[in-house]
Amino acid sequence: MVDIKPTAPTVALPPLGTGPHRRRLGVLALVATFGGLLFGYDTGVINGALNPMKTELGLTNFTEGVVTSSLLFGAAIGAMLGGRIADGWGRRKTIILLAVTFFVGTLICVFAPTFEVIVIGRVLLGLAVGGASTVVPVFLAELAPYEIRGSLSGRNELMIVIGQLAAFVVNAVIGSVWGEGNGVWRVMLAVCALPAIALFVGMLRVPESPRWLASKNRYDEALSVLEQVRTTDRARAELDDIKRSNDIEAKVERVSGWQTLRGNKWLIRIVLIGAGLGVAQQLTGINSIMYYGQTVLIESGFQASAALIANIAPGVIAVVGGVIALYNMEKINRRTTLILGFTLTTTCHFLIGIASVALPEGNPARPWVILFLVVAFVGSMQTFLNIAVWVVLSEIFPTQIRALGMGISVFCLWIANAFLGLYFPTIVAATGITGTFFGFGIVGLLALLFIWKFVPESRGRTLEEVEEGVTTGNIFTVPVKASRR
């Protein structure tokens, strides 16, 4: 496959311009990405809550994995359900439903008397996390102008890592004040209720996705939304572009997303690529570090209290990397970013494995060297990989299967995440840091080969251009010169 450079829109669009509409776009994106903040806090808070929870509830290595992974298995289901609900019910209403689910799941976890009840609460939170991971990126991609779609869509991933950093800081503060006594983990979990309320209230004032409205032939409403976040000329031109795309689709027999997939080999290919990209992202082990970072640092030689504080460092670098990534999304091609990201993370995996062998337990340098390499890994992941993966997934699927394709891809992502989360404590106990990170490194090499061979370029194209390229297969085969219009 030949890499494709950015192309111009099918029909030249008026410039974005500046003014209140740009600020309105930023506000709408900020409100929607509170779903990402909740995603990050709920997945990150378990990092510091596990140790006191383990003591109070008598968890084993396996049941510790169950508590962590129950959210992730729920997220896999939520990713599929969220996409289907969002297609039929709308992006906005679905996100409001997710805010309510976040709040209820938090209350169940906070007041859970037993291991079984907290697992139920974590599954419910997982449904919300998975739904948010599917619907929020789609909503942002459909709201954004193509020129800044990468950076706007990427804000959701930035909010995820901000949520994780917030969880690490809250855990460290609460742990320092109250120690690891009974009930301290409940306070850590309770904080999640605040952004859930903010998301619910904020989304009540956010309009529906203009592309979803247009897909339901509600063109007047779609234009009204576009005029809130574009100049009038640009809004009308974009709506005309969307109408042209819809007219082409209308000439084709209307079938379900699943039937559409069965009838087009290129659509099947892009869904498989999306699923493979999601799985590859998770098998870097990034979320295992975010869930079990304290465990890894204790294994490397830190005391439990020091590990809780040191664990803030990966959270800080994740946010810094996310900010840099947003800037790079409109500067560097998606494929280039992904390849660079997997190269750096794989290198860090092997270096962590080598350091754990070269510096035996008891060596005073061991915990600090491993902490430095973990921070380098997280920084590489957030700067070049995490945001890019979510942006690509939000861009590559045609409108008719966008939520379905995103749902399938994120379902596979969460299943990989869930099984890794379930067995990570057992793997570390059995093979130590050495075997664990060498394993991640080998998987990273395979992921690099997959990205290089199969993932197409989507930067600089309107969603309608990407749709045409995917549906016809041209996005996989058109040389650089021929791709320019």
N, C-alpha and C positions, 0 to 999 in steps of 0.2 A: 504494500500500500504506500502511496506517495503522500507525503505531508502536504497539507493544503494551507495556503496563506489566507489571511482575512479577505473577504470579499465585500463589495458594496451591496446595499440592499437591492432587491429585484427592481424596485422603482425608487428613484431618488426621493428621500424624505427631507422635509424642511429641517433646519438645525434645531437642536433641543432648546436653545435659548436659556436665559436666566430669568429669575423672578419667583413669585410666590409658589408657582407650580413645582419648582425644584425642591423648595423647602417642604411642601406638602408631601411629595414623594418620599423624602427622607423620614418624615414623621410616620407615615403609613408603614414604611419598612421597619422602623424602630419598634412600633407596636407589635407587628406580626412576629418579629424575631424574639419577643419575650417567650415564644414557644421554644426557641433554641436555648434561651437562658434556663428554662425549666428542664429541658433535656439535659443540659450540662450539669445543673445542680443535682438532679436526681441520680445521674450516673456517677458523679464525683463524690457525693456525700458519703457513700458507702465505704470509701477509702479509709476515712477516719472513724466511722461508726462501727466498723466490723469488730475491732478488738474489744471495746466495752460490751458490744452486743454478744460477742462470742462468750464472754465471761458470764453475763447475766442469763443467757438462754442455753448455755452449755453446748455450743456448736462444735462439731467436728470439722476436719478439713473439707469433707464432702458437703455437709449441710451448710457450711460457710459458702461454698460454691453455689449451692442451691439458692441461698438468699440473694446472692449477687446475680446469678443467671436467670432467676425467675422474672426479674424485670426485663431481661433481654429476650427471653422466649415470648413474653407478652408483647414486647416491641415488634418482634417478627410478625405476629398476628395483627398488631395495630397498623403496621406498615401496609399490609394488604387491605385491611378493612378501611383504613383511612383514605386510600386511593379511590376505592369504589364509592364510598360515601361522598367524597369530595366531587366526584364526577356527576353524581346524581343530585346532590343536595347543595352543592356550591362550596367554594373554598372557605369563605368567611364563616358560614354557619358551622362548618366542620371544625374550624379552629376554636370557635366559641365552645362547642361541645367538648373539645379536648381540654380547655381550661377548667371546665367543671370536673372532668375526669381526674385531672391533676390534683385538684383540691380534695376530692373524695378519697383518692388513693393515699394522699398524704395523711389525712385524718386516721384512716385505718392503720397505717404503719405506726403512727405516733402512739396510738392507744392499744396496739396489739399486745395481748397478754401472753401469747405463745408463739413458737416458731411457725406453726401452721398458719396462724392469722397474719403474721407479717409477710409470709409468702403470698397470701391472697392480695394483700395491699400492694406488694411489689409487682405482681402480675398486672393489677389494675393500672398502676403507674406506667408499666411497660406498654400497655395499650395506648396510653396518651403519648408517651415518648415516641413510639413507632409511628403513630399517626402524625405527630408533629414533624418527624423526620421526613415524611413523605409530602405532606400537604404544604407546609410553610415554604420549602424551596420552590415548589411549583407555583404557589401564589406570587412569590417575589419575582420569579422568572417571567410570569405572565404580566406582571405590573410594570416591569422595568423596560426602558428603551434599550435597543440592542447595543448602543454604544457603551453603556455602563452596566449591562446585565451581569457581567462577571463579578464586578465589585459589589453591586447591590445584592445579588443572590448570595455572594460569599459572606455577607454580614451575618447570616444565620449561623454559619459555622463559627464566626468570631464570637457571637453571643454564646454558643455552646461552650467554648473554652473559657469565656468570662464566667459562665455559670459554674464550670468546674473549679476555676480559681477561687471563686466566691465560696464554694463548698470547702475547699482546702483551708482557706483562711478562717472561715467560721469554725471548722473542726478544730484548728489549732488554738483559736481563742477560747472556745468552750472547753477543750481538753486542758488548757493551761489553768483556767479558772476553777473548773469542777473536777479535774482529773478524769479517771476512767471508772468512776463509781456507777452504781445502778441508776439507770434512767438518763444518763448523759447523752446517749445516742438518740433518745427520743427528742431531745431539744435540738440536736443537729438536724434531724429529719423535719421537724416542725417548721423550720425557717422557709421551707419550700412553699408553704401556703401563701406567702406574701406575693411572689411574682405570679402565682396562679390567679390571684384576685386581680392583679394589675392587667394581666392578659385578657381576662374576661371583660373587665370594664373598658379597656382600650379597644377591643375588637367590636364592641357595640357601635363605635363611631367610625369604623373602617368600612369602605365600600367593597363590593364584590369584585372579583377579578374580571377585567374587561373582556379578556379572551374567553372566559367561561360564559359570560353573558352573551357574547357573540355566537358561541357554539350552540346556544339555545334560541338563536334568532332574536335576541333582545338587544337590537342594535342601538336604539335610542338610549337605553341605560348604559350600554358599553361606551358610547360616545360621551355621555355625561361623566363617567368615571375617568376616561382618558383626558377630558378637558380639565380635570382637577390636577393632573400630574404632567400635562404637556401644554404647549401653546395651542391655540385653537387650530391653526393651520396644520400643525404636526399631528394633533389628535385626529383630524378628519382624514389626513393622508394615511395614518396608521390603520384607521378603521377600514378604509378602502382596501388596503393591503390584506387585512384579515378577511374581509368579505370575498376578495378574489380567491383566497385559499379555501374558504368555506364553500364557494361556488364550485371549485374543482372537486372537493369532497362530495358535494351534493349530487354530482353526476355519476358518482360511483354508488353501487347498491349499499344502502345503510345496513351494516351488520355490527355485531358486538365486537368489543376489543379482542376477545379470544378468537372469534371467527376471522377478524382482520389479520391477526397474527398467523393463523394457519394458511391464509391465502397469499402471503408475501414472504419470500425467503429473506429479503433484506430486513424486514421488520423483525423476523425471528432472530436474525443475526445481531441486530442492534440491542435487542432485549438480552440476549446471551452475553454480549459485551458489557452491558450495564450491570448484569448480575455478577459477571466475573470481576469487574472493576470494584464493586462493593465488597466482594469476598476478599480480594487482594488487599484492599485498604485495611480490613479488620485483621488479617493474618500478619500484618506488621507487628501486632501486639500492642498497638497504641492504647487501646482501651483497657487492656490488662494492666498497663502501667497506671492509668488513671483510676482504675478500681482497686488495684492491689499495690500501689506505689509504696505505701508504708511497709507492706510485707516484704517487697523486694529490697528496700533499704535496710530493714532489720536483718534480712538474710545476708546483706553485704557487710554488716558489721555495726550499724548504728543501734543505739539503745532505742526503745519504743518511743519515749518522749521526744528524743532528738529527731527520730525518723518522721514524727508527725509534723514537726516544724520544717525539717529539710524538704519534706514533700511539697511545700509551697513553691520551691524553686522551679520544678517542671511546670507548675500552673502558671507562674509568671512568664516564663519563656514561651509558653503556648499562646498567651495573649499577645506578646510582642511579635511572635511569628505570624499570628493571624492578621495583625495590622499590616505587616509587610506584605503578606499574601494578597490582601485586598488591593494594595497599590500595584502589585505585579500582575494581577488578573487582566488588566487592560494593556499591559506592556509585553507580556510573554505568551506565546501560544500555549494552549492547554496541554498538548502532547509533550512539549518541551518541559513544562512544569512537572508533569507526572513522571517523566523519565528521570529528571534531576532529583525529584523527591524520593523515588524508590532507590536510586543509586546511593544517596546519602543515608537513608534509614538502614539499608542493608549493610553499608559500611559500619555504621554504629553498632548494629547487632553483633557483627563479628568482633569488633573491638571490645565490646562488653564481655563476650565469651572469652576472648584472649586475656583480658585483664583479670577475670575471675580465676583463671588458671595461673597466670604469672604472679599474682598477688594472693598468696594463701591466706586463709582465715587467721586473724590475729595480727596481720600486718596493718599498722595504723593508717597507711596510705590507701588501703583497699576500699573502705566505704566512700572516701572522698573522690577517688578516681572513678568509681562506678557511678556515683552521683553526677559527676561532671559528664560522663558519657550518656547517662540517661537524659540529662538536660539537653545535650547535643542532639540526641535522637528525637526528643519531643519537639525541639526547635526546628529540626529539619522537616519533621512530619507536618507541623502546623504551617510552616512557611511555604512549602512546596507541594504538599500532598492533600491534606484534609480538605481545605476549601476547594481546591481544584477538582477533587472527586465529586463533591456535592454539586458544584456548578455544572460540571459535565453531565451528571445524571439529570439535572433539571433542564438541560438544553437539548439532548440528543433524541428525545422521543417525539414523534408526530402528535398533533393535538388529539386525534381520535384514540390514541393509546397512551397518552402522556402519563396520566395518573396510574393506569394499569402497569405500564412499563416501569415507572418509578416505584410503584408498589412491589412488583416482582423483584426488582433490583435491591430495594431496601429490605425486603423480606429475607433475601439471601444474605445480605450484609448482616442483619440482626441474628440470623441463625448461626452464622460463623462466629459472630461476637458472643452469642449465648453459650455455645459449646466450649469456646475458649475460656469464657468467664467461669463456666461450671467446673472445668478440669484444671484451670491454671494453678490453684493452690496444691492440687495433687501432683501436677507436673513439676512444680518447683520443689516440692518435698522429695520427689523421686529422683530428679536429675540435677537439682540445684540451678543456680544462675547460668552455669556454663552450658549445660545441655539445652536449657530453655532458649537462650539467645542464639546459640548456633543453629537451632531449629528454625527460629524466626529468620535468620540470615539465608538459609537455603530456600525457604519459601519466597523471600524477597527476590532472589535471582530468577525464580520462575515467573514472578509477577512482572519483572522488568521485560522478560521475553514476550509476555502476553501484551503489555502496553505497546511495545515497539511494533509488534506484528498486526494488532487488530484495532486499537482505539483510534477513531477518526478525529479530525480537528473541527471544532465548532466555534472558535473565537471569531468575532467580527461578522458573523452572519445573523440575519434576523431569524426568529424561530420559524418563520414561514420558509426561508431558504433551507434551513436545516431539515425541515420536514420534507421538502421536495428532494433534497439530496439523499436522505435516508430511504424514502419510499422508492426511488428509482435505482438506488445503489450507487449513484454518482459520487456520493460523499466518501466512498471507499476506494474509488478507482480513478477519479478525474485528476490529471496532472495539474501542477501549479498554474501554468499559463492558461490552460483551458478552463480552469475554475474561475478565472477573473471575468467579470462582466462589464 
